[in-house]
């Protein structure tokens, strides 16, 4: 059985309207994995997507104390993969004998499947990946601030048009408070914030939740203002899919291990009156690049 | 405003289509062929036919570029219904014969008591000769597919014959399942900003 839209998970996660032919879904790939090994296959998607959701959340630490301010931005984040993200050790599933551990591609690894020989000429097939060098996506973001406090909202939702996935939605919320207002002699702006993102799919094929707690610093200049931040991020991911391992099909509820990492950001924000743009580098599980453009007052 | 409209408005802003690249990925397609046998009396056999051309065609019915490999992952069996004595002891084997071709043992002689047989599928002990005969035909299908499916599908009719002796008397139905995997290549568009 080959269902449509082989790349439906990357589409759903990256929020890209890439089109595939009538190929299989990621669920076809995952079907070779029990919950013990599916985590290794999906791990690079969890870490990169989670890091992206926890990136590009701010462009300054200056949270205005006076007046009402609002920004609308389009944010794009890209996390790069290295060789270590491309493979993992998987175990043959079901009743295949003898059980074997082999190095196989992750979802971002080589597109070639791996064939394992068993007893009496039987063979077990591990799926290939999508051969991705990066994980990139974009989101719209609205930021409103006043009285030294800022609130951030991200939202995106659409229908994939397939029964395998259904509707996809992303919601991000954040709150930040300016700290430097209490220490006027600091000489730069300082703030602290908390951010939450939730990505979900109707069919529960993929659900991702991220949390980020951190401090931000920036120094204001007329046009180009440097900023940076340090945060502690967590990424939770779960997946519900049908495994075709052993004699029959089985619904797998996979709760992946929560990823916890420190996340450093350094960048600059360019102010051009009503318009602004930013660029930053991110250092966490992956090296990442973030850019954004927007309007606001 | 519906979510769909919001996405349509925002999609161009995401500029994502400019970093989509096409890749050829190997897709494993798992499927199975099932056959049911009857056992009656103190000795006997029951031949059943499977058309693997049809089975493989049904499995790969999608938009794929080529088939690179076909393999058998396992053979399973289960007791469907025992109408006879639970304590009946059975010794049985399964041979496979390609219609118009050779034959070989697929499952060597196995002895069991019906009361110990499970109604849930369990893996069977396989003979490599029988499996090789089956894979020979499946590989012909790979060649047929990759040559553009010109002409009729090669004859991949296989007769599975179950032969048994029973003490004191058998009256049951059982089922076998050949679980196979087709590895196909499909072209897909994936978003990769820094990829080739």
Interface residues (C-beta under 8 A of the other chain):
Chain A: X1 X2 X6 X7 X10 X11 X14 X15 X16 X17 X18 X19 X20 X21 X22 X23 X24 X28 X29 X31 X32 X74 X76 X78 X80 X94 X95 X96 X97 X111 X112 X113 X115 X118 X119 X120 X121 X122 X123 X124 X125 X126 X127 X128 X129 X130 X131 X132 X133 X134 X136 X137 X138 X140 X156 X157 X158 X159 X167 X169 X244 X247 X248
Chain B: X3 X4 X6 X7 X10 X11 X13 X14 X15 X16 X17 X19 X20 X23 X24 X25 X26 X27 X28 X29 X30 X31 X59 X60 X61 X62 X63 X64 X69 X71 X72 X73 X74 X76 X78 X120 X121 X122 X123 X126 X127 X128 X131 X132 X135 X177 X179 X181 X183 X184 X186 X187 X188 X189 X190 X191 X192 X193 X194 X195
